[in-house]
């Protein structure tokens, strides 16, 4: 199993959430509000004028646990949605999940 983590700008979060809810392999996800800190690039689509002044940008973090077989199709679908303009730019990473379940 894999954990897919997506970081999106707050304005783009709802579009990403709407698309994730429609994907068959995704049965749920966690949404967290986070702050992005780091080098600022004027071309960064996450940064607003306010963000450039205060030094960080509000973002949303979405964590999804997927089977190994579902990871690539989900990433490919998200790439297609970005190309179609249905979701905005995002940053992602993938981590292994050794175990998951409910307690």
N, C-alpha and C positions, 0 to 999 in steps of 0.2 A: 504494500500500500504506500501511497505517497501523500504528502501534504503540499498542496499548491497554495502559495501565498501571493496575493495580488495587492499592489499598492496603487491607488487611484486618487486623483484630485477629488475634493468633496463635491464639486459640481458634476463630476462624471460618475460618482458612486451610484446614483439611482439608476442610470442607464445600464451600468454593469450588473447591478442586482437584478434588474428586470430580465436581462439576457441569461444570467445564470439560472434563474428560476425556471426558465423554459427548456434548459438542457436536460435531457433524460438521464445521463449518468450522475447528475448532481442531485442528491437527496436532502441536502441542507448545507449550510455554511455559517461561519461566524463573522460578524461585522464589528470592527472596532474603530473608534476614532483615534487617530495618531497624529503626531507632528513630525514633519520631515525636517531634519537639520543636516546641513552639509554645505559643500561648495555650491554657490549659487551661479547658475548659468542663465543669462538673459533669455536664452531660447527655451528654457525649461517650461513646458506647457502647464506644469503644476503651479507656477509662481504667478501671483497677482502683484499689482503695484504695492499693496499693503504687505504682502509676504516679503517683498524685497527690502522693505523698510524695517520690519520687526525681526527678520533673520530666520524665519521658519515658515513652513506652509502647512495648513491643515489638510490632512489626507484621510482616506479610509483604507483600512486593511481588511481584506477578505481572506479567510482561511477555509480551504475546502479539502476534505480527505477523500481521495479517489483510489480506485484499484489501479494497479500498474497498467492494465490494458486500457483504462479510460483516460489516463493522463494525456497522451498524445492527441487523441481525438478532441478533447476539450480545449487544449492549447491551440490546435489547428482551427477549431471553430471560433475561438476568441480572435485569432489573427484575421480570419475572414470577416468577422464583424467589424474589426478595426478598419480594414480596407474598405468596407461598405459605409463607414462613417457612423455605425450604430453604437460603437463604444469609443471612448477617447483613449489616448495613450495611457499605458500603465506599465508598471515595473513588476516583475514577478521572480519568484524563486521556488525551487522544489526541494523538499526534504523527505528522507525515508521515514515511514511510520512503522515502528516495530509491532505495535499492538494498539487496538482501539476497542471500545465497547462502552456499555452503560453500567453504572454501579447503582 
